[in-house]
């Protein structure tokens, strides 16, 4: 039986050749194969390496010839001295803030900034004769106050080995802070205990604020500590931290850098890890509803009730006593027109996976109070017009939320509720 002849040519594989790649993108053009994909990755790697080299070189050049203050060492031989690390760290931060502009355009929350800033500090330390301290500069020379809230931790935070507070103090030592404030309303926490535990680890004086004078019944969560510490702080930027979790220096710098860049409030972005809606607790739903109702859908469930966050001096002044109620303070910040932004390290959390509300002690009722504050200021409908309902027909029924009949216009916008 004769085989039928066909015009089909043998495949490339049959001839011992590799088949051609048929991978296409959605546009129909050939997609990136291994070599091109690796080239894209290597370009990013080269960018990181270039920033690291430039930062290290710049730090060494700027430190050359600059005087660094020295401090005498007690117990050493007469006349011996060593570099005053606090002064050197401040000098390094000032140099970066003033001249690091040659590496401008870097996002304080991005990996490029972290690499360039760390390398700059290394270059500075090498030039002045210090071993690498792991310092991390702020993108600004504004005074930054770190406020550690001891709500719920008590005296145990000072006695447990390798406690989160101990690790947090180690991270703060990497930063050129204007001051560190520990605030607590626990009677067992005394100024002597704070100085004995915290001051040696920071190698600097620590300010203790007793928040017991703030009426416990009039605040929610750690509001008493926040309000008392805000009144005592001297910095231009206040970063609020929790003693029960160690926040990395990179996170603190990202928050402070966002405020230094023009924001009044920098919230730590937790919305990326929100579970499905039906799995969210009531307080998370309430936070997101308040943001949506006040026209900030971009914030999703981010709020001032979550730690850490940073505030500018202007925000602290405008919010005033509302800081004792973090949820109301968040609503007031949006109502006052303050610049509120969410911050999250683009390279991922430096402390591993955290739950989506890892340091939020608020309740749903707290956020409803923020909504009530907005309704008192803007009316029951906030700033959403009512172009559909004729509420005048219900005027005979007494209700504080029944407004006069509005004039019906032809604007049936989606924002009408």
PyMOL commands that set and color helices and strands:
alter all, ss='L'
color gray80, all
select helices_A, chain A and resi 34-63+85-103+111-128+154-158+164-172+191-202+211-213+216-218+223-232+249-260+271-273+277-279+282-293+297-299+313-324+326-335+364-378+391-394
alter helices_A, ss='H'
color red, helices_A
select strands_A, chain A and resi 70-72+81-83+144-149+179-184+207-210+237-242+265-268+309-312+340-343
alter strands_A, ss='S'
color yellow, strands_A
deselect
rebuild
show_as cartoon
